[in-house]
């Protein structure tokens, strides 16, 4: 179980926001709003996506984080519970709707808010399935930290991860005897905001702690993996690659560093991405 049980995390209420459900969680930080998608059949996993803080200290520039455009959700909507803290379809600075009471609204509060929300959702839905954490942009540090704390965590992925000062303590505190879910790092070769060297250093530091990890480098694209440009097919490939890895229960430590060529937008025919993903698996 995640920490925070003493504060009795709970689901306070919900309302439909098809295909999501807007849920108010009681946490040790205050009331936090999350957005949950339920699978059509039995849930095989719980996906927790972290991008911007549920407890922002101020209005955040929407341009500073990578929105998924629903593509990550589409990979898991049929067989997984999906929890995120950005309003689906929201793309402006008001897309995060929260009311955190604690004065300290920085990263520790963010981690507590997410951990308590996951605990509350598991209790409310009686979920006994693995957790898969996805840290996008600023959410990378929290995803990595919470995955290490969650004994149900099966793996964690970092997409265009912007690791802050809390990253080093999270790695240094890792105990090789404890539960360390494999980490899959997906990074753009031409990322101007978070250089590829940081992803390579992350891989090395994780390896030094015997924390299984792998790095997938997507060539010919920037920090948004082409989501908001003419190479949007690249982000579709990133999302599909992520889905493939999760379903095959990848052992990140067994995977080499891979460089993957993004589609150039001229061969967007149905099925082309699946062929590329299969090629990646065979490299």
C-alpha positions, 0 to 999 in steps of 0.5 A: 500500500502507498503511504498516507493511509492514516489520513484516510484518503477517500473518494468524496464524489464524482460526476461524469465527463465522458469518457472520463469521470471527474472525481474529488479525492480527500487527501492529506493535502486537501481535496484534489480533483482527478479524472478516471477512465474505466475499462469496458471489461475487467481491469488488468492494470491501473495507469497513473499519468503525471504531468502537472502538479495537482497542487500548483503554487501558481498558474502554470504555463501550459506550453511548459508541459507535454499534453498527451492529446489522448494518445496515451489514454487510447492505448489503455482505455479498453483494459485499464483504469486510467487516472490523470490530473489534467482535465481531458481536452483542456489545453490552457492554464486552467486545465488543472482544477484543484483545491489543496489546503496545505500551504506547502504546495511544492513537490512533496505535497504533490507526491502526497496528493497523488499517493493518497488519490491512488490509495482512495481509488484502489479502495473505492474500486477494490482494485487489486491490479498492478500500477503503471506510472507515466511521468511526462515532463515535470511529472517524471520525478514524482512518477519515479519516486511513487513507483519506488514506494508503491509495492504494486508498481509494475513499471514506470515510464518517463516521457520527455522527463524534466527531472528536478532536484528531488530526482537524486534523493529518490535514486540515492534512497533506493534500496536494491533489496526493495521493490524497484520497478523497471524504468523505461525512458522515452526521449526525443533526440532533438529535445531542446528543453531537456537535453538527451544527455540528461536522459542518458545520465538518468539511465547511468545513475539508475544502473549504478543503483541496480535499478533496471532501466532502458532508454528509447531515443526517438530520432528526428523530433523535439520535446513534444515528440511531434505532437504539435507539429507536422510529425505528429505520427511520431507521438502516435508511435511513442504511445503505441510503443509504450502500450506494447512494452507494458502489455509484454511486461517488459524487463527494462534491464534486458533491453538495449539503448535503442534509437528509433526513426520517427515517421516523416508523415508521408506513410501514415497508412493504417498499420505502419506504426505497428510494423515499426514497433515490431521492428523495434522489438526485434532489434 
